[in-house]
C-alpha cells in the first residue's frame, strides 16, 4: 500500500479551496488582489474559514475511501 502524507494533502486542499471560495465570493478580480489577502480572509473570517475547511474535509473523506 502506498504511504500518503495526509497532512500535506489536506494543506494542499486548503490552499486550493481558499482560492476557489475567494473566487466564488469575489467573481471579478481586483488589480490589488493578492494571495496574502485571501489567506488573511481565511484566518480572520470564521464563515469563510468554515466554508474552506468543510470543502477540504469533504475532499479528504472522498480520497480516504480510496487510499
Protein Blocks (a to p, Z undefined) as FASTA:
>chain_A
ZZddfklmmmmmmmmmmmmmmmmmmmbacfklcfklmmmmmmmmmklmmmmmmmmmmmmm
mmmmmZZ
